[in-house]
């Protein structure tokens, strides 16, 4: 067994030295990856995943050092290897694919130039041979027309294509070990699915060993044979992928899995079970089990000393003193928060709403002006107490709609009624204070949502004053504290600058701010997509609790179908500015599907390796929203395209019953016959 | 718990604390501290000038005319009129250290609002402000100074005016860039969604976040202004004689530079040391704000 190990880490300790002292990132890590294996490391931000990668590459920088243990790659000790040996390992032994392909490619050189230099440098091939090899690998990563791609610059490729180029570049060095550091995190779900297919395919073809790092359990379930779960620099559990998802033993793994939204349950049946507290700073590592302070089964002996790894099955190791009793103290599921009942009163009504940007040289008014259609003919409504989710990939126009609704932009046509008043042409500065307070927004990026120069409570206080809810400083003070209580934050944080708050805390403040004016309608534009999954779970629970109490309507913009399945009452699926399908949440996730929805569902990374998922991939990437096609927007990529009418005529809106509508040329009966995308194995 | 709440109760709606974290962390930057030390030496000397055992700056020591070189009586020697150079440098520092920061500050008072307006509103406001700035910035700056001062006459006020006119466009351009970077951030959108006025958004939401680059720029700009004042003095457009002015002192010494180099050298070194001080401080501040 040990003989076929490619990479062995033996009790590795990595420290960072800074002016503030020594911080231990990895206290004591042992890990073995066998040849040909695909090993996944999963963990939330700050758990030491990246440090581990850098340590393997011998690339910890000026401040980091492996202070104990041994990293052995293919018989070479990385820690003591000479500069030349390290260069050889990095060139031909280990390749890495980073998260952001934009940072990995040089924008001033053509793709060809950047690819060709890899074999020239590491294998000493001449340029013609290197070019030959690069062309072959580019076609292996399914980039059409390799010669054309090689002549282009990185900015001329899409994000998915760039990531394929980066993978090709990594493979050009014929690595024995390929490190993948969240390679699909910035990509749309359909593109992600195609890249993951590629990774699996290349692995079979080249027999490369993979170390795949991700925060996304669904992705890990798709590409890995064995999985290690990291928390605070320690590998708390390690098991074959099916075993881990079927029988997680460590309380952290179990909680992590309980925080992941699933496609088969929703808010009426269950709620997420967030992990209490926050991960401590690396400098304040608790003694003994790192998860101890947040664990439901914590006992004194857990903090007494390092917890040894125990075998919990074949190839299953867990670092928990109480793993045998874990079922007793760590309940697997949580009771549902009683969701807000949907009431008949209509709060939001969009009728043929459009937003068009005129492009081109408007100053001289010459030449045909081109149009970017961000939203076209949006028609749907939302009732009081309802959560309406709008899903779609980037460029679908869902954020544009959110901004029009909140008043940050005005619409170009159609009506947008909120509580009976048309707001489509009323940007925020022309709305009355009542209209403003009625529609408030929670933004995506926690780091930009609060002004870094002012305290966390500052903007809430301003909102309370502006909306005339609190007059005196004393009123403002009490109400800010009440709002902080509502979002489960200690009121003392109101006086802290955002720099001292975590991402989840900032998003809680943003939610408190949005609820300051007691809005009838809350627009949440991807409010949790930048957060770790355990934090996301807590924020979603909070949002549902507040909504249940206030009976507010929420327009929830998201690209995460599983999350939408969990919390939405009704779903609108958008593609290139148009509604493709809408209906009650359950009807969206079962046949009849719009072909686009079907493809989205087939692409979702499901955090359960035992689920069978229909294989359906979209070709290419969404076309540009400038000068959109006349017929169906989706025709160019549709796997179920039926004929020329798809390109020529706009599809009819078909009624599937029960408020479920699909915009497609295919008759509803045919769509109804589609097999479900997800099903149990067998 | 209640004590903590009480203590904090006054702060919620109050204006945020003025002292930025940047300045409190200044001691951790060695470069900044060296720069600050150089500046402080001159500040202390300038403040103490009336109490130091110095000759009055305009007093002529006719005995020293024969031998103007540094001596026990005149540590840095005397100038061509027999006046004590050390005393003139220290008294001259008082002028430089008030005029230069005051001029830079005036330039900020004019430049910041212009830059904020150009960056926040965009459109024709931006076009007008940016093109007007470009016109001023396209003049060779020294010639502009000479034309201005030669026409309105050399005085402290006029130097401040000239510096304001020439430096404000550069400041406006920096502030405009920083504003454009932030204008589309979510906290600005959040402010718009509670209908804050444009003035509020510009001065309360945006300007405080420009402070890092602006503090650096201010230090550099004070240094440039000292150069400017020196050049004006050297060109004979400095503060009216006989009051000591560093630039004028350099110029007066040039007539005898081959035989009595100290008459130009010491004032020039004074100028260099002070500019160096401000530049090092600027470097340190920049380094700190990058580390943030």
Interface residues (C-beta under 8 A of the other chain):
Chain A: X19 X406 X407 X408 X428 X429 X431 X433 X436 X440 X441 X443 X444 X445 X448 X449 X450 X451 X452 X453 X454 X455 X457 X458 X459 X461 X462 X463 X465 X466 X467 X473 X474 X476 X477 X480 X481 X491 X492 X494 X495 X510 X513 X517
Chain B: X4 X5 X8 X9 X10 X11 X12 X13 X14 X16 X28 X185 X186 X187 X189 X190 X191 X192 X193 X194 X195 X196 X204 X205 X208 X209 X211
